[in-house]
Amino acid sequence: MPKRTPPIFPAAAERLAALGARLRAARLRRRMTQAALAARADVSLPTLRKLEQGEGSSSLATLLRAMEVLGLDHDLDLLAKEDELGRRLQDIRQVGAPRGRRKS
C-alpha cells in the first residue's frame, strides 16, 4: 500500500507555497538552474521542483540541503527561535504553586 501524506491546512499550504517561491527566487537571483541546484543539493530534479512548488511531501533534510547550496541555511536558525507562547506558558507555571514533595 502506498504511503499517504496527510492533508495540510490551507494556511500551511500557503506558507509552503510562499517558501517554495522564495527558494525559487533565491535560485534565480544566483542564475542557477533547477538541475544545477538539484545536483549540488544531491536531490532529484522532481523533488526540487516539488519543493519550489510548495508541495508538502519534501523532507526537512531536502529543504536544508537546498538552503545550504543557496547560502540560506542560517535562516533555519530563525525557525521557532522565539517561542513566545511557550515562554509565557512556562512563566505561568513558575508563578503557580512551588513544585516539590508533599509532606504527609
N, C-alpha and C positions, 0 to 999 in steps of 0.2 A: 504494500500500500504506500503510495507516495506521501511524503511529509507535507502537511498543510500548514501554511503560515496563517496564524490567526489574523482576523481583520484588525485594522487600526482605526482609531477615532479620526474624524475629519480634520480636527485641529492638528493632530500629529502628522497626518498625511501632508498638510500644508507646510509644516515645518520641514519635513523630509524633502519636499519639492523645492523649498527655498534653499536648503542646504545643498542639494544637488545643483541648483542653478549657481550658487556661489562657487562651488568647486569647478563647474564648467567655466565660469568667468575667470577664475584664477588660472585655469589651464590655458585658456585662450590668451590671457594677458602675457603669458610666458611663451606664446606662439608654439604650443605643444599640441600634437595631435592626440586623439584618444588612444591610438595604437601605441604611441610612444609612452604615454603615461601608464597605460596598462602594462607594457613591458617593463618599465622601470619599477612599477609598484608590484610586479610579479602577480598580477591578476589577469583573468581573461578579459578580452575586449567586451563580450556581452555583460560581464559583471560590472565593468567600469561604466558601461552605458546605463545599466540599471541604477547604479549609484548616482550618476548625473541626472537621471530622470526622477530621482527621489523615490524609487521603489524600496519598500521596507524589507526586502529579502537579503540585502547585503549585510555582511557581518561588520562588527565594530573594528575587527582587525583589518578588513579591507579598507574601511574608511581611514584608519590610522596610516596604513601604507601609502595610500594616495595623498594624504595630507603631508606625510614626511617628504615625498618626492616634490611636492609643491612648496615645501618650506613653511607649511602652516601647522605643523604638529604642535607647536607651542600653544595654539588656540585650544587644544583639548584640555589644557590645564584650567581653562575657564569654565568647563562644564561642571555644574553643581558645586562650584567653588564657594559661593556664598549661599549656604543652606540656611536662609533666613528663617524659614518655618521651623526647621529642626532646632535651630538655636533658641527660638522662642519657646518651643516645647520643653527643651532642656532647662531653660531658665525657670519656667513654671514649675517643673518637677523639683528643682533645687529650692525654690521658695517654700514648697509644701513641707509636710512633716519630715523630720530628720529620719534617715534610714538607720537601721541598726537592729540589734537583738532586742526582742521583747523581754521584759522582766516578768517572771512568773511568780 
